[in-house]
């Protein structure tokens, strides 16, 4: 039994070491990831929305072997609830973010990410406000797949915060 356990530990250690380089964006390398997202509205957004769906594209540039600069954009749609008094659905809206950030691999395959940017609100008719977009999250990368969770807040001075807690599944390729 000890031999099997020792062999398993050696194989896992070897596998993790061999694949670490493939899981990160190496120094001077570019990568792009296309992701689908599902989330729960937070802050005042949860008053009028049931859930969110989104799609994002993330461009990465390797600053070092385990650190990358990111540029993320896409869109999140907030699916409206029914107004309990009238029975009519609230207005539908979305947020279109443009964010810059830093992604750092803390252990093989696992990363932390922080981003800052702006998000423009898209209403049913026309455009709404532009807000500060702050996002932080963590994720796990395996081969080309990236599974992450993030908390994103959209703020504007003097107004209540709205945001989302999202789960992102992306497919990434090196350029």
N, C-alpha and C positions, 0 to 999 in steps of 0.2 A: 504494500500500500504506500509506503514511503517513497518507493521508486516512481510510482505512478504520479504522486503529488509533486515530486521534484521535477519530473519530466514535464508535467503540465505547467509548472511555474517557469521553467526554462523556455518552453514553447511560447507562452504568453509574453514573457519578457522580450524574446527575440522578435516576435511578431510586432509588438508595440514599437520596438526600436527601429525595425525595418520600415514600418509604415508611417512613422512620425513625419518624415520629410514630405510624404505624399499628402498629409492631412493639412499642412499649413501652406501659406503662400510664401515661398522662399524669398530671400532678399533679392530685390530687383525684378521679381516676377509679377505678372498681372493675372487676375482671375475674375470671372464673373459668375454670379449665382442668380438663378431665377427661382423665386419662391412663391408658394401659395400660403395664405395665412387665414387663421380663424381666431376670433378673440371675443372677450367679454368687455363691454363698455364699462368705464369707470368714471368717477366724478359725476358731474351733471349729465354726462352722456347716458348714464344708466337709467335716468328718469324717462327718456324718450326712445331708447333703443334696446332691442333684445340681444343682439349679437352683431359681430362684425365679420366680414370676409374681405380679404385683400390679396393683392399680388404685388410683389416687389422685385426689383432688380438691384443687385449689390455688386459694385465694382470694387476690387481690392488690389492694392499695390503693396508688395512686401517691403517693409522698411528694414526688417531684420528677419531672420529665419522663423521667429515665433511672434512677430508683431507686424500688423498690416494696417495701412490707412484705408478707410472705406468711404464710398459715396453710395448712398442708398436713395432710391426713389421708387414711386409706384402709386398705389392708392388703397385706401380702406373705405369700405362702404358700411355705414351704420344702418342696420335694418330696423325700421321703426316699430314701436309698440302701438297698441290701440289706446286712445285716451279713455280712462275708465269712466269719465262722466258722459262723454258724447258717443263713445263706441267707434269713433273715427280715428284712423291711424294718424300719428304725428307725421310731420314732413320728413322725407328721406333726405339724407345728406352723406357726404363723404369728405375725407381729408386726403390731400395729395402732398406728401412730404418730399422734401429734398434735404438730406442730412449728410453731414461729414462726421467721421468718427475714427476710433481706434479699436482694433480687435487684437487681443493678446491671448496666446495659448498658454495656459497656466500649467497644464499637464498634457501628455499626449492625448490628442483628439478633443480635449475640452477647452473651451475659450470663454472669455468675458468680453463684452463689447459695450462701448459707450458712444452715443452719437448726439449731435446738436445740429439744428437747422431750422427750417421754417416749414409750415404746412398751410396750404390754402384750402379753405372750405369750399366744397362744391355743393350747392343747394339744388333742389329740384328745378328751380328756375334761376339761372345766373350763378354768380359767385358770391360767397360770403367773406368772412374776415380771414386775414392771414395771421397765424399765431406762431409763437416760439414753440419748437418741437424738441423735447428732451427725451431720450430713450436710453435705457440700460437693459442688459440682458446677459444670458449665458446660453451656451450651446454645445453640441457634440457633433463632430465631423467624422464620417466613415466613408472612405473612398471618395466618391463624388457627392455624397449625400450630406446635408447639413440640417440638423434638427435643433431648433432654438426656441427659447421662450424670452419674451421681452415685455417690459412695462413702458408704455409710451404716454407722455402727457403733452397736451396742447394747451398753452397758456397765453393769456393776453392781460396786460396790466389792468387791474380793476375789475376783472371778470372771474367768475368761478372756473375752476380747472375742469377740463374734460380729458378723457384718455381711454386707453385700452390695455388689457393684459392679453398678449397674443402668443400664439404658437405658430412657428414658421417651419415649413419643410421646403428645402431648396435643393436644386441640382446645380452643382458648380463645375466649371471647366476652366482650365488654365489657358490663357491666351498666348 
